[in-house]
Amino acid sequence: MTFSTNAPARTLRGIGYDAGVIYDGDFDSRPVWEADAVRADLRAIRRRLGCDAVLVMATDIDRLLETARIACEEGLAVWIQPRLFDARCGEIAWHLAEVATRAEELRRAVDRHHREDRPVHIVEFGTCAYAGAADNSSQASDVLREVDGGLEVPETLVRDEQGQADYLDEMFDIFDQVGVDGTFVWGFSEPRLTRSDEPRQDLDRASYGIVAPLPEGTWQPKAAFGAVARRHGAAP
């Protein structure tokens, strides 16, 4: 489901944005959602990365659509992905119907479907920032493990931000060669997977995010951030 204020539908340079997904019953990928912080993220996506589109995913409908509204205000085309895990079929159907109904209020009569010449978009491609992650990109985060109610990564995991950036560059080259209409890198950040000087707590190494979340709530660009900005033609 997509809606937009002004971005073109055929030249999407996008990225995924985690607004808070509940996994495995109680794991919240974004425990704290603040409108100002979200707006700052989306403004960076538009202005510093050069993206013209964002794929917003969340479990809570209010949070999903409020993030989408802010993204529209920042000049981004918006794709929304409601995510509801471990629910009955009836609950999932209601959830999707509610999102669809309320999303129409944001669409503002913009219809960018191309029925005769359907565009091809690539969504959720990327890898993590440790050595060897690109060899198993779709499951690279499986190195995360639960220990005493928290998350850890192996102490021997070697941070490799350039490897993450190189993987994205390789994928962009392939997509350019085959002529896809748009791409969505996964992703901007994974807020629960913070950076740390303590090796086992340096969860960002197992994150697909192109920025590293810090415990105090800010973030730092990784090498992949620069790669995406360069490929999207963002101003230095």
C-alpha positions as CSV (number, residue, x, y, z in Angstrom):
1,M,0.0,0.0,0.0
2,T,1.5,3.3,-1.0
3,F,0.7,7.0,-0.9
4,S,2.6,10.1,-1.6
5,T,2.5,13.9,-1.6
6,N,4.8,14.6,-4.5
7,A,7.5,12.0,-5.1
8,P,7.5,10.2,-8.5
9,A,6.4,6.5,-8.5
10,R,8.8,5.3,-11.2
11,T,12.2,6.5,-9.8
12,L,12.0,5.4,-6.2
13,R,15.2,5.6,-4.1
14,G,13.9,4.2,-0.8
15,I,14.8,2.8,2.5
16,G,13.0,0.8,5.2
17,Y,12.1,2.4,8.5
18,D,11.3,0.5,11.6
19,A,8.6,2.3,13.6
20,G,8.1,-0.5,16.1
21,V,7.4,-4.2,15.3
22,I,6.4,-6.7,18.0
23,Y,8.2,-10.0,17.3
24,D,7.8,-13.3,19.2
25,G,5.2,-12.1,21.6
26,D,7.0,-9.4,23.5
27,F,10.2,-8.3,21.6
28,D,9.5,-4.7,20.6
29,S,12.0,-3.5,18.0
30,R,11.4,0.1,19.0
31,P,10.3,0.5,22.6
32,V,10.4,4.3,22.5
33,W,8.6,6.2,19.7
34,E,8.9,10.0,19.9
35,A,7.5,12.2,17.1
36,D,10.5,14.7,17.1
37,A,13.0,11.9,16.9
38,V,11.1,10.2,14.1
39,R,10.9,13.4,12.2
40,A,14.6,14.0,12.6
41,D,15.2,10.5,11.2
42,L,12.9,11.0,8.2
43,R,14.4,14.4,7.5
44,A,17.9,12.8,7.4
45,I,16.5,10.1,5.1
46,R,15.2,12.8,2.7
47,R,18.0,15.4,2.9
48,R,21.2,13.5,3.9
49,L,20.6,10.2,2.1
50,G,18.8,11.6,-0.9
51,C,15.9,9.1,-0.6
52,D,12.6,10.0,-2.1
53,A,10.6,7.1,-0.6
54,V,10.4,5.2,2.7
55,L,8.9,1.9,3.6
56,V,7.4,2.2,7.1
57,M,6.7,-0.9,9.1
58,A,5.1,-1.2,12.5
59,T,2.6,-3.3,14.5
60,D,0.7,-0.5,16.2
61,I,-1.6,1.1,13.7
62,D,-1.5,4.6,15.2
63,R,2.3,4.5,15.2
64,L,2.4,3.2,11.7
65,L,0.2,5.9,10.2
66,E,1.6,8.8,12.3
67,T,5.1,7.9,11.0
68,A,3.7,7.8,7.5
69,R,2.1,11.2,8.0
70,I,5.4,12.7,9.2
71,A,7.2,11.1,6.2
72,C,4.7,12.7,3.8
73,E,5.3,16.1,5.5
74,E,9.0,15.6,4.9
75,G,8.4,15.1,1.2
76,L,8.8,11.3,1.0
77,A,6.7,8.9,-0.9
78,V,5.4,6.4,1.6
79,W,4.9,2.6,1.5
80,I,3.4,1.1,4.6
81,Q,3.8,-2.4,5.9
82,P,1.6,-3.4,8.8
83,R,3.2,-6.3,10.7
84,L,1.2,-8.5,13.1
85,F,2.9,-11.7,14.3
86,D,1.4,-14.7,16.1
87,A,-2.2,-13.6,15.6
88,R,-5.3,-15.5,14.5
89,C,-6.5,-15.1,10.9
90,G,-9.5,-13.0,12.0
91,E,-7.2,-10.6,13.9
92,I,-4.8,-10.2,11.0
93,A,-7.8,-9.6,8.6
94,W,-9.2,-6.9,10.9
95,H,-5.7,-5.3,11.3
96,L,-5.1,-5.1,7.6
97,A,-8.6,-3.8,6.9
98,E,-8.2,-1.1,9.6
99,V,-4.9,0.0,8.2
100,A,-6.3,0.2,4.7
101,T,-9.3,2.2,5.7
102,R,-7.3,4.7,7.7
103,A,-4.5,4.9,5.2
104,E,-7.0,6.2,2.6
105,E,-7.4,9.3,4.8
106,L,-3.7,10.1,4.1
107,R,-3.7,9.3,0.4
108,R,-5.2,12.7,-0.5
109,A,-6.5,11.5,-3.8
110,V,-3.1,10.5,-5.1
111,D,-3.1,7.4,-7.2
112,R,0.2,6.3,-8.7
113,H,-0.7,2.7,-9.9
114,H,0.8,1.8,-13.3
115,R,-1.5,-1.0,-14.5
116,E,-0.3,-1.3,-18.1
117,D,3.4,-1.0,-17.4
118,R,3.8,-2.3,-14.0
119,P,7.0,-1.1,-12.2
120,V,9.4,-3.5,-10.5
121,H,10.6,-2.5,-7.0
122,I,13.2,-4.3,-4.8
123,V,12.5,-4.2,-1.1
124,E,14.4,-5.2,2.0
125,F,17.8,-6.0,0.7
126,G,20.9,-5.5,2.8
127,T,23.2,-7.2,5.3
128,C,24.8,-6.7,8.7
129,A,28.0,-5.0,9.7
130,Y,30.3,-7.9,10.6
131,A,32.8,-9.9,8.7
132,G,31.2,-12.7,6.6
133,A,27.6,-11.3,7.0
134,A,27.3,-10.8,3.2
135,D,27.7,-14.5,2.7
136,N,24.4,-15.1,4.4
137,S,22.8,-11.8,4.0
138,S,19.1,-12.8,4.5
139,Q,19.9,-14.5,7.8
140,A,22.9,-12.6,8.9
141,S,21.2,-11.4,12.1
142,D,20.8,-15.0,13.3
143,V,24.1,-14.5,15.2
144,L,22.0,-12.7,17.9
145,R,21.3,-14.9,20.8
146,E,19.1,-14.5,23.9
147,V,21.0,-14.8,27.2
148,D,19.3,-14.3,30.6
149,G,16.4,-12.3,29.0
150,G,18.7,-10.1,27.0
151,L,20.5,-10.2,23.6
152,E,24.1,-10.8,22.9
153,V,26.4,-11.4,19.9
154,P,29.4,-13.7,19.9
155,E,32.5,-12.0,21.4
156,T,34.6,-13.0,18.4
157,L,32.3,-11.3,15.8
158,V,34.4,-8.8,13.9
159,R,32.8,-5.4,13.0
160,D,33.0,-4.8,9.2
161,E,31.1,-1.7,8.2
162,Q,32.8,-1.5,4.9
163,G,31.7,-5.0,4.0
164,Q,28.1,-3.9,4.6
165,A,28.6,-0.9,2.4
166,D,30.3,-3.0,-0.3
167,Y,27.4,-5.4,-0.3
168,L,24.9,-2.6,-0.9
169,D,27.0,-1.2,-3.7
170,E,27.1,-4.6,-5.4
171,M,23.3,-4.9,-5.1
172,F,22.8,-1.4,-6.5
173,D,25.0,-2.4,-9.5
174,I,22.9,-5.4,-10.2
175,F,19.6,-3.6,-9.9
176,D,20.9,-0.8,-12.2
177,Q,22.0,-3.3,-14.8
178,V,18.6,-5.0,-15.0
179,G,16.7,-1.7,-14.9
180,V,14.4,-2.0,-11.8
181,D,12.2,1.0,-11.1
182,G,13.0,1.4,-7.5
183,T,14.8,0.0,-4.5
184,F,14.3,0.0,-0.7
185,V,17.4,-0.7,1.3
186,W,16.9,-2.5,4.6
187,G,17.1,-0.5,6.6
188,F,17.7,2.9,8.3
189,S,18.1,1.6,11.9
190,E,17.2,-1.2,14.2
191,P,16.8,0.8,17.4
192,R,17.0,-2.2,19.9
193,L,20.4,-3.2,18.5
194,T,22.6,-0.6,20.0
195,R,26.3,0.0,19.7
196,S,28.6,-0.7,22.6
197,D,32.3,-0.9,23.5
198,E,31.6,-4.2,25.3
199,P,31.9,-6.9,22.5
200,R,29.0,-9.1,23.5
201,Q,26.7,-6.1,23.9
202,D,27.8,-4.5,20.6
203,L,24.5,-5.6,19.0
204,D,24.7,-3.1,16.1
205,R,27.1,-5.5,14.4
206,A,24.2,-7.8,13.9
207,S,21.9,-5.0,12.6
208,Y,20.9,-4.3,9.0
209,G,20.7,-0.6,9.8
210,I,22.9,1.8,8.0
211,V,23.1,3.9,11.2
212,A,24.3,2.6,14.6
213,P,21.8,3.4,17.4
214,L,23.5,4.6,20.6
215,P,22.1,3.8,24.1
216,E,21.2,7.4,24.8
217,G,18.8,7.4,21.8
218,T,21.0,9.1,19.1
219,W,22.7,7.4,16.2
220,Q,25.9,7.5,14.2
221,P,26.2,6.9,10.4
222,K,28.0,3.8,9.3
223,A,30.0,3.3,6.1
224,A,26.8,2.0,4.5
225,F,25.1,5.4,5.1
226,G,27.7,7.0,2.9
227,A,27.3,4.4,0.2
228,V,23.6,4.8,0.0
229,A,23.9,8.6,0.0
230,R,26.4,8.4,-2.8
231,R,24.3,6.1,-4.9
232,H,21.2,8.3,-4.4
233,G,23.1,11.4,-5.4
234,A,22.7,13.2,-2.0
235,A,24.6,16.4,-1.5
236,P,27.8,15.9,0.6
